[in-house]
Amino acid sequence: MSKYETVIGLEIHAQLATESKMFCSCSTKFGAEPNTNVCEICTGQPGVLPKINKKAIELAIKTGLALNCKIEPMSVFARKNYFYPDLPKAYQISQYELPIITGGHLEIEIPNEGENSNSRLRKKINITRIHLEEDAGKLVHKGAERIMGSEESLVDYNRGGTPLMEIVTEPDIRSPLEAKIFMEDLAHLLQYIGVCDAKMEEGSLRCDANISIRPVGQKELGTKTELKNMNSFRFVQMGLEAEVARHTEMKASGEKIIQETRYFDTKTHDTKSMRSKEEAHDYRYFPEPDLVTIEPDHKWIEEIRATLTELPEKKRERYINEYGLPNPIAEVLIATKSISDYFEECLKIENKPKEIANWMLVNVMAYLKNKNLDIKDIVFSPRELIELIKLIEKGTISGTAAKEVLIKALETGKNIKDIVSESGATQISDEGALQQIVKEVIKNNPKQVLQFKSGKDPVIMYLVGQVMKESKGRAKPDLVQALLRKELS
Ligand SMILES: [Zn+2]
């Protein structure tokens, strides 16, 4: 056991899912031609006036409600002054002393490090505050070095002014794994309630971490370093692990840890010192004189609360308790809101949770994963899935044939009924037609027939398999077996 304890606090930037920017009406659409989604306001021309995007406030409040936070009755925007090429105004509008949201927590589930490695422990990670701000533009470095020393840099202001929500946690996280789990759960929640698409790889969710180590039992915090540039959940864990190892080694060799900003090098898997873009850290914050204070009234907050759908954790419990689904299946069904919406849409048509879950997980989800698609991208409706399940139950098609029909429906968008009637996939339950195939199979497999007759009963399954193959999966296996046994007795 390590004699040091790790202490981690996170600062998360989440891009809010608004159509327009924080203080102007420019589009926030990702992937537009550089410098086309810009105007006088978001490029900071003299004499313009910013205006608060009400939707951004709404989404921040929604997040606060989902994370059990306090929505502040009054908050203000402030100017954070610094110079950098991606910030044309030379100040960023942010919130400082009076953020819109304070307090709150997110409960995560972490592995219990006790004797039973399978058990999980629930842990509360407290939220310090959530504030609103605008994003900066994006520098595109040409040349080999990503961070520094580029030959040439270009700037795209499309992202400048995009609404961001900064979520700051208390230093409650005790391991890199916990940090990763927290990020995954938070991303899941934000995506669920529709405030952020939460894709770390695309930058709509970003994570910086403050990390330090201290001797176990010590109250006082050790010297912290700030770690940036962890653009995937895996890198959050890997970056922090590298930093814990570095701190531990330095302590062991008696070296002094310097408070600095570092970044995770995803190629070498270690952390490197990064010259901070603002060495002095004196942002000379002052209240933004061009914007009014935010004072959301009680009625509006309650209206926003009413739009909060059932949160993933509650949903998972309900799927287990109400529908009797095992936990791993419930987990997949709540993985995204679109998946659980699909599942519940199916349930509304036919109350068969187990069959629906089974067909969704084993077949539909496997197909989507294979094609790298989201369930929202397919035309295959819940009504069609129910149709398929009903056809199997009625014995019109076999389970094997149903799988093929399903794939065809997913690929072509045709409806189940048409595919079934076109392909002749209906089950052969007519004994006469099957009899013919059974006889052929017996004739073509003399060796296995002999084995069966000499007492090797399990060989019957091989013969059943041959009949199923010949019938292209359209026969009923139990009927085939009965016919075979009759024929061979
Ligand atoms: Zn603009």
Residues whose N, C-alpha, C, O or C-beta is under 5 A from the ligand:
A	BS01	ZN	C24 S25 C26 N37 V38 C39 I41 C42
